[in-house]
Amino acid sequence: MRTESRIYLGVGSFFLLILIVYFLWSKESTGSVLLLASAGLGILPGLYMGWWSRRMKPRLEDAEVVEPRDISGIVGTFPENTIFPFTLGIGAWLTGLAFVFGGWFAVIGMGFVISAAFAATIESKRSSLAEAANRRGAED
């Protein structure tokens, strides 16, 4: 996590530097507060990750020399061709249209969202069960 910590701290430091230049040049407070928030969004996670990186044992990703086979783990199964992300997007879109056209759009949209989430869950369970059965058959 050292690398991630350095990246976050670098981004936060950049925004802090820009904050100082911006405030001294423009004397404007709104933009300065927003830049301060941006710096905080970089510095706070960076400090937290740095704090944990000193207390954890080093990960394989943090080593200088590492082989890809050392860090590769079990890759899960994912559904290949499915309509459910599209259906979920349509449901979210229809639910958003409820703010413009009325609450009945939310009923239709939530129907799409719930059915897409339910069907995608069932499909992912089915594919992971099939993968486990294939793995068991290959081991026998």
DSSP file (Angstrom, degrees, kcal/mol; ACC not computed):
  #  RESIDUE AA STRUCTURE BP1 BP2  ACC     N-H-->O    O-->H-N    N-H-->O    O-->H-N    TCO  KAPPA ALPHA  PHI   PSI    X-CA   Y-CA   Z-CA
    1    1 A M     >        0   0    0      0, 0.0     4,-2.2     0, 0.0     5,-0.2   0.000 360.0 360.0 360.0   0.6    0.0    0.0    0.0
    2    2 A R  H  >  +     0   0    0      2,-0.2     4,-2.5     1,-0.2     5,-0.2   0.915 360.0  50.3 -65.9 -40.5    3.0    2.2    0.0
    3    3 A T  H  > S+     0   0    0      1,-0.2     4,-2.1     2,-0.2    -1,-0.2   0.933 111.6  47.3 -63.9 -45.2    2.6    3.0   -3.7
    4    4 A E  H  > S+     0   0    0      1,-0.2     4,-2.5     2,-0.2    -1,-0.2   0.891 110.9  53.2 -62.3 -39.0   -1.0    3.9   -3.4
    5    5 A S  H  X S+     0   0    0     -4,-2.2     4,-2.7     1,-0.2    -1,-0.2   0.920 108.8  48.8 -61.7 -44.4   -0.2    6.1   -0.4
    6    6 A R  H  X S+     0   0    0     -4,-2.5     4,-2.3     2,-0.2    -1,-0.2   0.885 110.5  51.3 -64.3 -38.1    2.4    8.0   -2.3
    7    7 A I  H  X S+     0   0    0     -4,-2.1     4,-2.4     2,-0.2    -2,-0.2   0.950 112.8  44.7 -64.3 -48.5    0.0    8.5   -5.2
    8    8 A Y  H  X S+     0   0    0     -4,-2.5     4,-2.7     1,-0.2    -2,-0.2   0.915 114.1  49.3 -62.3 -43.1   -2.7    9.9   -3.0
    9    9 A L  H  X S+     0   0    0     -4,-2.7     4,-2.5    -5,-0.2    -1,-0.2   0.873 110.4  51.9 -65.1 -35.1   -0.2   12.1   -1.1
   10   10 A G  H  X S+     0   0    0     -4,-2.3     4,-2.2    -5,-0.2    -2,-0.2   0.919 111.2  46.2 -65.0 -43.5    1.2   13.4   -4.4
   11   11 A V  H  X S+     0   0    0     -4,-2.4     4,-2.2     2,-0.2    -2,-0.2   0.926 114.5  48.1 -64.5 -44.2   -2.3   14.3   -5.6
   12   12 A G  H  X S+     0   0    0     -4,-2.7     4,-2.0    30,-0.2    -2,-0.2   0.896 111.4  49.8 -63.4 -40.6   -3.1   15.9   -2.3
   13   13 A S  H  X S+     0   0    0     -4,-2.5     4,-2.5     2,-0.2    -1,-0.2   0.883 108.3  54.0 -65.2 -38.4    0.1   17.9   -2.2
   14   14 A F  H  X S+     0   0    0     -4,-2.2     4,-2.6     1,-0.2    -2,-0.2   0.945 110.5  45.4 -60.0 -48.4   -0.5   19.1   -5.8
   15   15 A F  H  X S+     0   0    0     -4,-2.2     4,-2.3     1,-0.2    -1,-0.2   0.847 111.0  54.1 -66.4 -32.1   -3.9   20.4   -4.8
   16   16 A L  H  X S+     0   0    0     -4,-2.0     4,-2.1     2,-0.2    -1,-0.2   0.912 109.9  46.9 -66.2 -42.2   -2.4   22.0   -1.7
   17   17 A L  H  X S+     0   0    0     -4,-2.5     4,-2.3     2,-0.2    -2,-0.2   0.922 113.0  48.4 -63.4 -44.4    0.2   23.8   -3.8
   18   18 A I  H  X S+     0   0    0     -4,-2.6     4,-3.0     1,-0.2     5,-0.2   0.878 108.8  55.8 -63.4 -36.6   -2.5   24.9   -6.3
   19   19 A L  H  X S+     0   0    0     -4,-2.3     4,-2.8     2,-0.2     5,-0.3   0.930 107.9  47.3 -59.9 -46.5   -4.6   26.1   -3.3
   20   20 A I  H  X S+     0   0    0     -4,-2.1     4,-2.2     2,-0.2     5,-0.2   0.936 115.6  44.2 -62.5 -47.1   -1.8   28.3   -2.1
   21   21 A V  H  X S+     0   0    0     -4,-2.3     4,-1.9     1,-0.2     5,-0.2   0.929 115.5  48.5 -63.2 -44.9   -1.1   29.8   -5.5
   22   22 A Y  H  X S+     0   0    0     -4,-3.0     4,-3.0    -5,-0.2     5,-0.5   0.916 112.7  46.7 -63.3 -44.8   -4.8   30.3   -6.2
   23   23 A F  H  X S+     0   0    0     -4,-2.8     4,-1.9     1,-0.2    -1,-0.2   0.919 114.3  46.5 -67.2 -42.3   -5.6   32.0   -2.9
   24   24 A L  H  < S+     0   0    0     -4,-2.2    -1,-0.2    -5,-0.3    -2,-0.2   0.840 119.4  41.4 -68.5 -30.8   -2.6   34.3   -3.0
   25   25 A W  H  < S+     0   0    0     -4,-1.9    -2,-0.2    -5,-0.2    -1,-0.2   0.912 129.2  23.1 -82.4 -44.2   -3.4   35.3   -6.6
   26   26 A S  H  < S-     0   0    0     -4,-3.0    -3,-0.2    -5,-0.2    -2,-0.2   0.725  77.4-148.2-100.5 -22.9   -7.2   35.6   -6.5
   27   27 A K     <  +     0   0    0     -4,-1.9     2,-0.4    -5,-0.5    -4,-0.1   0.817  51.1 141.8  55.0  32.2   -8.1   36.3   -2.9
   28   28 A E     >  -     0   0    0     -6,-0.3     4,-0.7     1,-0.1    -1,-0.2  -0.892  40.5-161.6-108.4 133.2  -11.3   34.3   -3.6
   29   29 A S  H  > S+     0   0    0     -2,-0.4     4,-2.4     2,-0.2     5,-0.2   0.832  78.6  60.2 -89.4 -32.9  -12.6   32.1   -0.8
   30   30 A T  H  > S+     0   0    0      1,-0.2     4,-2.0     2,-0.2     5,-0.2   0.955 109.9  41.5 -64.2 -50.6  -15.1   29.7   -2.6
   31   31 A G  H  > S+     0   0    0      1,-0.2     4,-2.4     2,-0.2    -1,-0.2   0.850 113.2  56.0 -63.3 -33.9  -12.5   28.2   -5.0
   32   32 A S  H  X S+     0   0    0     -4,-0.7     4,-2.2     2,-0.2    -1,-0.2   0.899 106.5  49.3 -65.9 -40.1  -10.0   28.1   -2.2
   33   33 A V  H  X S+     0   0    0     -4,-2.4     4,-2.4     2,-0.2    -2,-0.2   0.907 111.4  49.8 -65.7 -40.5  -12.4   26.0    0.0
   34   34 A L  H  X S+     0   0    0     -4,-2.0     4,-2.2     2,-0.2    -2,-0.2   0.896 111.5  48.0 -65.2 -40.0  -13.0   23.6   -2.9
   35   35 A L  H  X S+     0   0    0     -4,-2.4     4,-2.4     2,-0.2    -1,-0.2   0.862 109.9  53.2 -68.0 -34.4   -9.3   23.2   -3.5
   36   36 A L  H  X S+     0   0    0     -4,-2.2     4,-2.4     2,-0.2    -2,-0.2   0.911 109.0  49.0 -64.5 -41.7   -8.8   22.6    0.2
   37   37 A A  H  X S+     0   0    0     -4,-2.4     4,-2.1     2,-0.2    -2,-0.2   0.900 110.7  50.8 -63.6 -39.9  -11.4   19.9    0.0
   38   38 A S  H  X S+     0   0    0     -4,-2.2     4,-0.7     2,-0.2    -2,-0.2   0.906 110.0  49.3 -64.1 -41.1   -9.7   18.4   -3.0
   39   39 A A  H >X S+     0   0    0     -4,-2.4     4,-2.9     1,-0.2     3,-0.8   0.907 110.7  50.8 -63.6 -40.7   -6.3   18.4   -1.2
   40   40 A G  H 3X S+     0   0    0     -4,-2.4     4,-2.3     1,-0.2    -2,-0.2   0.868 103.6  58.5 -64.4 -35.9   -8.0   16.7    1.8
   41   41 A L  H 3< S+     0   0    0     -4,-2.1    -1,-0.2     1,-0.2    -2,-0.2   0.675 115.5  36.8 -69.3 -15.5   -9.5   14.1   -0.4
   42   42 A G  H <X S+     0   0    0     -3,-0.8     4,-1.3    -4,-0.7    -2,-0.2   0.801 119.4  44.9 -97.1 -40.8   -5.9   13.2   -1.5
   43   43 A I  H  X S+     0   0    0     -4,-2.9     4,-2.8     2,-0.2     5,-0.2   0.911 108.2  54.6 -74.8 -42.7   -4.0   13.7    1.8
   44   44 A L  H  X S+     0   0    0     -4,-2.3     4,-2.2    -5,-0.2     5,-0.2   0.944 113.0  40.1 -62.3 -50.5   -6.4   11.9    4.2
   45   45 A P  H  > S+     0   0    0      0, 0.0     4,-2.8     0, 0.0     5,-0.2   0.878 114.9  55.3 -65.5 -32.5   -6.6    8.6    2.4
   46   46 A G  H  X S+     0   0    0     -4,-1.3     4,-2.2     2,-0.2    -2,-0.2   0.916 109.6  45.0 -63.9 -42.5   -2.8    8.8    1.6
   47   47 A L  H  X S+     0   0    0     -4,-2.8     4,-2.4     2,-0.2    -1,-0.2   0.899 113.6  50.6 -66.7 -39.9   -2.0    9.2    5.3
   48   48 A Y  H  X S+     0   0    0     -4,-2.2     4,-2.2    -5,-0.2    -2,-0.2   0.926 112.7  45.3 -64.3 -44.9   -4.4    6.4    6.2
   49   49 A M  H  X S+     0   0    0     -4,-2.8     4,-2.4     1,-0.2    -1,-0.2   0.891 113.0  51.0 -66.6 -38.1   -2.8    4.0    3.7
   50   50 A G  H  X S+     0   0    0     -4,-2.2     4,-1.3    -5,-0.2    -2,-0.2   0.891 108.7  51.8 -64.4 -38.7    0.7    5.0    4.7
   51   51 A W  H  X S+     0   0    0     -4,-2.4     4,-0.6     1,-0.2     3,-0.2   0.914 113.9  43.4 -62.8 -43.9   -0.2    4.4    8.4
   52   52 A W  H >X S+     0   0    0     -4,-2.2     4,-1.4     1,-0.2     3,-0.7   0.846 106.4  61.0 -71.6 -32.9   -1.5    0.9    7.5
   53   53 A S  H 3< S+     0   0    0     -4,-2.4    -1,-0.2     1,-0.3    -2,-0.2   0.822 103.2  51.4 -66.1 -28.4    1.4    0.1    5.2
   54   54 A R  H 3< S+     0   0    0     -4,-1.3    -1,-0.3    -3,-0.2    -2,-0.2   0.726 114.0  44.0 -77.1 -20.8    3.8    0.5    8.1
   55   55 A R  H << S+     0   0    0     -3,-0.7     2,-0.2    -4,-0.6    -2,-0.2   0.593 104.3  73.4 -98.9 -13.2    1.8   -1.9   10.3
   56   56 A M  S  < S-     0   0    0     -4,-1.4     3,-0.1     1,-0.1     0, 0.0  -0.619  88.5-105.2 -97.9 157.9    1.1   -4.6    7.7
   57   57 A K        -     0   0    0     -2,-0.2    -2,-0.1     1,-0.1    -1,-0.1  -0.561  56.2 -85.7 -74.1 150.9    3.5   -7.1    6.3
   58   58 A P        -     0   0    0      0, 0.0     2,-0.1     0, 0.0    -1,-0.1  -0.286  42.9-131.7 -62.1 138.4    4.6   -6.2    2.8
   59   59 A R    >   -     0   0    0      1,-0.1     3,-0.9    -3,-0.1     4,-0.4  -0.442  20.9-113.6 -81.8 162.3    2.3   -7.4    0.0
   60   60 A L  G >  S+     0   0    0      1,-0.2     3,-1.0     2,-0.2    -1,-0.1   0.830 117.7  61.2 -64.4 -30.6    3.7   -9.1   -3.1
   61   61 A E  G 3  S+     0   0    0      1,-0.2    -1,-0.2    10,-0.1     5,-0.1   0.744 100.4  55.2 -67.3 -22.0    2.6   -6.1   -5.1
   62   62 A D  G <  S+     0   0    0     -3,-0.9    -1,-0.2     3,-0.0    -2,-0.2   0.563  84.8 106.3 -87.3  -9.4    4.9   -3.9   -3.1
   63   63 A A  S <  S-     0   0    0     -3,-1.0     3,-0.2    -4,-0.4    -3,-0.0  -0.342  72.0-132.0 -71.4 152.6    8.0   -6.0   -3.8
   64   64 A E  S    S+     0   0    0      1,-0.2     2,-0.5    -2,-0.0    -1,-0.1   0.925  96.2  31.0 -68.5 -45.7   10.6   -4.7   -6.2
   65   65 A V  S    S+     0   0    0      2,-0.0     2,-0.3    -3,-0.0    -1,-0.2  -0.967  76.0 153.6-120.0 119.5   10.9   -7.9   -8.2
   66   66 A V        -     0   0    0     -2,-0.5    -5,-0.0    -3,-0.2    -6,-0.0  -0.998  34.9-133.0-146.2 142.0    7.9  -10.2   -8.5
   67   67 A E    >>  -     0   0    0     -2,-0.3     3,-1.3     1,-0.1     4,-0.9  -0.689  24.0-122.4 -91.7 147.4    6.7  -12.7  -11.0
   68   68 A P  H >> S+     0   0    0      0, 0.0     4,-1.2     0, 0.0     3,-0.5   0.847 112.2  59.4 -58.3 -33.3    3.1  -12.6  -12.3
   69   69 A R  H 34 S+     0   0    0      1,-0.2    -3,-0.0     2,-0.2     0, 0.0   0.754  98.6  60.2 -68.3 -21.7    2.6  -16.2  -11.2
   70   70 A D  H <4 S+     0   0    0     -3,-1.3    -1,-0.2     1,-0.2   -10,-0.1   0.837 113.6  33.7 -72.6 -32.4    3.4  -15.1   -7.6
   71   71 A I  H << S+     0   0    0     -4,-0.9     2,-0.3    -3,-0.5    -2,-0.2   0.515  90.7 107.2-103.7  -6.0    0.5  -12.6   -7.4
   72   72 A S     <  +     0   0    0     -4,-1.2     2,-0.1     1,-0.1     3,-0.1  -0.589  46.1 175.3 -78.1 133.0   -2.1  -14.3   -9.6
   73   73 A G        -     0   0    0     -2,-0.3     2,-0.4     1,-0.1    -2,-0.1  -0.305  43.4 -47.9-115.5-160.4   -5.0  -15.7   -7.5
   74   74 A I        -     0   0    0     -2,-0.1     2,-0.5     1,-0.0    -1,-0.1  -0.637  52.4-145.8 -77.8 127.6   -8.2  -17.4   -8.3
   75   75 A V        -     0   0    0     -2,-0.4    -1,-0.0    -3,-0.1    -3,-0.0  -0.844  16.9-133.8 -96.6 127.4  -10.2  -15.6  -10.9
   76   76 A G        -     0   0    0     -2,-0.5     2,-0.3     1,-0.1    -1,-0.1  -0.112  23.5 -97.7 -73.3 173.6  -13.9  -15.7  -10.4
   77   77 A T        -     0   0    0     47,-0.1    -1,-0.1     3,-0.0    51,-0.1  -0.727  35.1-167.2 -94.7 144.6  -16.5  -16.5  -13.0
   78   78 A F        -     0   0    0     -2,-0.3     2,-0.1    49,-0.1    46,-0.0  -0.976  30.8-103.0-128.7 143.0  -18.4  -13.7  -14.7
   79   79 A P        -     0   0    0      0, 0.0     3,-0.2     0, 0.0    45,-0.1  -0.423  32.6-150.8 -63.9 139.7  -21.5  -14.0  -16.9
   80   80 A E  S    S+     0   0    0      1,-0.3     2,-0.6    -2,-0.1    -3,-0.0   0.981  71.9  10.1 -79.7 -77.9  -20.5  -13.7  -20.5
   81   81 A N  S    S+     0   0    0      2,-0.0     2,-0.3     0, 0.0    -1,-0.3  -0.917  79.4 155.3-109.4 117.6  -23.3  -12.2  -22.6
   82   82 A T        -     0   0    0     -2,-0.6     4,-0.2    -3,-0.2    38,-0.0  -0.986  41.5-151.3-143.7 151.0  -26.1  -10.8  -20.6
   83   83 A I  S  > S+     0   0    0     -2,-0.3     4,-2.3     1,-0.1     3,-0.3   0.522  77.0  93.0 -93.6  -9.1  -28.9   -8.2  -21.0
   84   84 A F  H  > S+     0   0    0      1,-0.2     4,-2.6     2,-0.2     5,-0.2   0.813  79.1  53.4 -68.5 -34.0  -29.1   -7.4  -17.3
   85   85 A P  H  > S+     0   0    0      0, 0.0     4,-2.1     0, 0.0    -1,-0.2   0.909 112.7  47.1 -62.9 -37.2  -26.7   -4.4  -17.1
   86   86 A F  H  > S+     0   0    0     -3,-0.3     4,-2.4    -4,-0.2    -2,-0.2   0.919 112.4  49.4 -65.3 -43.1  -28.7   -2.8  -19.9
   87   87 A T  H  X S+     0   0    0     -4,-2.3     4,-2.3     1,-0.2    -1,-0.2   0.893 110.1  50.8 -63.6 -40.1  -31.9   -3.6  -18.1
   88   88 A L  H  X S+     0   0    0     -4,-2.6     4,-2.3     2,-0.2    -1,-0.2   0.899 110.2  50.0 -63.7 -40.7  -30.6   -2.1  -14.9
   89   89 A G  H  X S+     0   0    0     -4,-2.1     4,-2.4     2,-0.2    -2,-0.2   0.900 109.6  50.2 -64.5 -41.3  -29.5    1.1  -16.8
   90   90 A I  H  X S+     0   0    0     -4,-2.4     4,-2.7     2,-0.2     5,-0.2   0.912 110.8  50.7 -62.7 -41.7  -33.0    1.4  -18.4
   91   91 A G  H  X S+     0   0    0     -4,-2.3     4,-2.3     2,-0.2    -2,-0.2   0.908 110.7  47.8 -63.0 -41.9  -34.6    1.0  -14.9
   92   92 A A  H  X S+     0   0    0     -4,-2.3     4,-2.1     2,-0.2    -1,-0.2   0.892 112.4  50.4 -65.1 -39.1  -32.3    3.7  -13.4
   93   93 A W  H  X S+     0   0    0     -4,-2.4     4,-1.9     2,-0.2    -2,-0.2   0.925 111.6  46.9 -64.7 -45.3  -33.1    6.0  -16.3
   94   94 A L  H  X S+     0   0    0     -4,-2.7     4,-0.7     1,-0.2    15,-0.2   0.876 110.9  52.4 -65.7 -36.8  -36.9    5.5  -15.9
   95   95 A T  H >< S+     0   0    0     -4,-2.3     3,-0.7     1,-0.2     4,-0.3   0.888 109.1  50.2 -65.5 -38.0  -36.6    6.0  -12.2
   96   96 A G  H >< S+     0   0    0     -4,-2.1     3,-1.4     1,-0.2     4,-0.3   0.849 103.4  59.6 -66.6 -34.0  -34.8    9.3  -12.9
   97   97 A L  H >X S+     0   0    0     -4,-1.9     4,-2.9     1,-0.3     3,-1.2   0.698  86.6  78.0 -67.2 -17.0  -37.5   10.3  -15.3
   98   98 A A  H <X S+     0   0    0     -4,-0.7     4,-1.3    -3,-0.7    -1,-0.3   0.800  85.2  61.2 -62.2 -27.5  -39.9   10.1  -12.4
   99   99 A F  H <4 S+     0   0    0     -3,-1.4    -1,-0.3    -4,-0.3    -2,-0.2   0.777 115.6  32.6 -67.8 -24.7  -38.7   13.4  -11.2
  100  100 A V  H <4 S+     0   0    0     -3,-1.2    -2,-0.2    -4,-0.3    -1,-0.1   0.872 131.3  25.6 -96.8 -46.7  -39.9   15.0  -14.5
  101  101 A F  H  < S-     0   0    0     -4,-2.9    -3,-0.2     1,-0.3     2,-0.2   0.570 113.8 -84.6-104.2 -11.0  -42.9   13.1  -15.5
  102  102 A G    >X  -     0   0    0     -4,-1.3     3,-1.3    -5,-0.4     4,-0.5  -0.528  44.7 -68.4 127.4 166.5  -44.4   11.7  -12.3
  103  103 A G  H >> S+     0   0    0      1,-0.3     4,-1.4     2,-0.2     3,-0.6   0.702 113.5  73.4 -67.0 -22.4  -44.2    8.8   -9.8
  104  104 A W  H 3> S+     0   0    0      1,-0.3     4,-1.7     2,-0.2    -1,-0.3   0.802  91.5  58.7 -66.1 -25.4  -45.6    6.2  -12.1
  105  105 A F  H <> S+     0   0    0     -3,-1.3     4,-3.0     1,-0.2    -1,-0.3   0.858 101.7  55.4 -66.5 -33.8  -42.3    6.2  -14.0
  106  106 A A  H <X S+     0   0    0     -3,-0.6     4,-2.9    -4,-0.5     5,-0.2   0.876 104.5  53.2 -65.9 -36.4  -40.6    5.3  -10.7
  107  107 A V  H  X S+     0   0    0     -4,-1.4     4,-1.6     2,-0.2    -1,-0.2   0.939 114.0  41.4 -63.2 -46.4  -42.9    2.2  -10.4
  108  108 A I  H  X S+     0   0    0     -4,-1.7     4,-1.9     2,-0.2    -2,-0.2   0.928 116.6  49.4 -65.8 -45.3  -41.9    1.0  -13.8
  109  109 A G  H  X S+     0   0    0     -4,-3.0     4,-2.6     1,-0.2    -2,-0.2   0.907 110.0  49.2 -62.6 -43.5  -38.2    1.9  -13.3
  110  110 A M  H  X S+     0   0    0     -4,-2.9     4,-2.9     1,-0.2     5,-0.3   0.831 106.8  57.6 -67.6 -30.2  -38.0    0.1  -10.0
  111  111 A G  H  X S+     0   0    0     -4,-1.6     4,-2.2    -5,-0.2    -1,-0.2   0.930 109.7  44.4 -60.8 -44.6  -39.6   -2.9  -11.6
  112  112 A F  H  X S+     0   0    0     -4,-1.9     4,-2.5     2,-0.2    -2,-0.2   0.923 114.7  48.9 -63.4 -44.9  -36.8   -3.0  -14.1
  113  113 A V  H  X S+     0   0    0     -4,-2.6     4,-2.4     2,-0.2     5,-0.2   0.934 114.1  44.2 -63.2 -47.5  -34.1   -2.4  -11.4
  114  114 A I  H  X S+     0   0    0     -4,-2.9     4,-2.5     1,-0.2     5,-0.2   0.920 115.5  47.1 -66.5 -43.4  -35.4   -5.1   -9.1
  115  115 A S  H  X S+     0   0    0     -4,-2.2     4,-2.6    -5,-0.3     5,-0.2   0.895 113.5  48.6 -66.9 -37.7  -35.9   -7.6  -11.8
  116  116 A A  H  X S+     0   0    0     -4,-2.5     4,-2.4    -5,-0.2     5,-0.2   0.912 113.4  46.8 -67.6 -41.4  -32.5   -7.0  -13.4
  117  117 A A  H  X S+     0   0    0     -4,-2.4     4,-1.9    -5,-0.2    -2,-0.2   0.922 115.3  46.1 -65.7 -43.0  -30.7   -7.2  -10.0
  118  118 A F  H  X S+     0   0    0     -4,-2.5     4,-2.3    -5,-0.2    -2,-0.2   0.936 115.3  45.6 -63.8 -47.7  -32.6  -10.4   -9.1
  119  119 A A  H  X S+     0   0    0     -4,-2.6     4,-2.6     1,-0.2    -2,-0.2   0.880 111.9  51.5 -66.9 -37.9  -32.0  -12.0  -12.5
  120  120 A A  H  X S+     0   0    0     -4,-2.4     4,-2.3    -5,-0.2    -1,-0.2   0.879 110.3  49.8 -66.6 -36.5  -28.3  -11.0  -12.5
  121  121 A T  H  X S+     0   0    0     -4,-1.9     4,-2.3    -5,-0.2    -2,-0.2   0.929 112.0  47.1 -65.7 -44.6  -27.8  -12.6   -9.1
  122  122 A I  H  X S+     0   0    0     -4,-2.3     4,-2.3     1,-0.2    -2,-0.2   0.916 113.1  49.5 -62.2 -42.8  -29.5  -15.8  -10.2
  123  123 A E  H  X S+     0   0    0     -4,-2.6     4,-2.4     1,-0.2    -1,-0.2   0.895 110.7  49.0 -65.5 -39.7  -27.4  -15.9  -13.3
  124  124 A S  H  X S+     0   0    0     -4,-2.3     4,-2.1     2,-0.2    -1,-0.2   0.889 111.6  49.3 -69.2 -36.9  -24.1  -15.3  -11.5
  125  125 A K  H  X S+     0   0    0     -4,-2.3     4,-2.3     2,-0.2    -2,-0.2   0.909 111.4  50.3 -64.4 -40.8  -25.0  -18.0   -8.9
  126  126 A R  H  X S+     0   0    0     -4,-2.3     4,-2.2     1,-0.2    -2,-0.2   0.909 111.9  46.6 -64.5 -42.1  -25.8  -20.4  -11.8
  127  127 A S  H  X S+     0   0    0     -4,-2.4     4,-2.1     2,-0.2    -1,-0.2   0.867 112.8  49.2 -70.6 -34.2  -22.5  -19.7  -13.6
  128  128 A S  H  X S+     0   0    0     -4,-2.1     4,-2.2     2,-0.2    -1,-0.2   0.870 111.4  49.7 -72.9 -34.1  -20.5  -20.1  -10.4
  129  129 A L  H  X S+     0   0    0     -4,-2.3     4,-2.2     2,-0.2    -2,-0.2   0.905 111.6  48.7 -66.5 -40.6  -22.2  -23.4   -9.6
  130  130 A A  H  X S+     0   0    0     -4,-2.2     4,-2.3     2,-0.2    -2,-0.2   0.895 111.1  50.5 -64.8 -39.4  -21.5  -24.6  -13.1
  131  131 A E  H  X S+     0   0    0     -4,-2.1     4,-2.4     2,-0.2    -2,-0.2   0.899 109.9  50.0 -64.7 -40.4  -17.9  -23.5  -12.8
  132  132 A A  H  X S+     0   0    0     -4,-2.2     4,-2.4     2,-0.2    -2,-0.2   0.895 111.0  49.3 -65.4 -39.0  -17.5  -25.4   -9.5
  133  133 A A  H  X S+     0   0    0     -4,-2.2     4,-2.3     2,-0.2    -2,-0.2   0.896 111.1  49.8 -66.3 -39.5  -19.1  -28.5  -11.1
  134  134 A N  H  X S+     0   0    0     -4,-2.3     4,-2.0     2,-0.2    -2,-0.2   0.906 111.3  49.1 -63.9 -41.4  -16.6  -28.2  -14.0
  135  135 A R  H  X S+     0   0    0     -4,-2.4     4,-1.8     2,-0.2    -2,-0.2   0.908 111.2  49.2 -64.2 -42.1  -13.7  -27.9  -11.6
  136  136 A R  H  X S+     0   0    0     -4,-2.4     4,-1.3     1,-0.2    -2,-0.2   0.897 111.1  50.1 -64.0 -39.0  -14.9  -30.9   -9.6
  137  137 A G  H  < S+     0   0    0     -4,-2.3    -1,-0.2     1,-0.2    -2,-0.2   0.854 109.5  51.2 -67.6 -34.1  -15.2  -32.9  -12.8
  138  138 A A  H  < S+     0   0    0     -4,-2.0    -1,-0.2     1,-0.2    -2,-0.2   0.826 108.2  52.5 -71.8 -30.8  -11.7  -31.9  -13.9
  139  139 A E  H  <        0   0    0     -4,-1.8    -1,-0.2     1,-0.2    -2,-0.2   0.796 360.0 360.0 -75.1 -27.0  -10.2  -33.0  -10.5
  140  140 A D     <        0   0    0     -4,-1.3    -1,-0.2    -5,-0.1    -2,-0.2   0.481 360.0 360.0 -76.7 360.0  -11.8  -36.5  -10.7
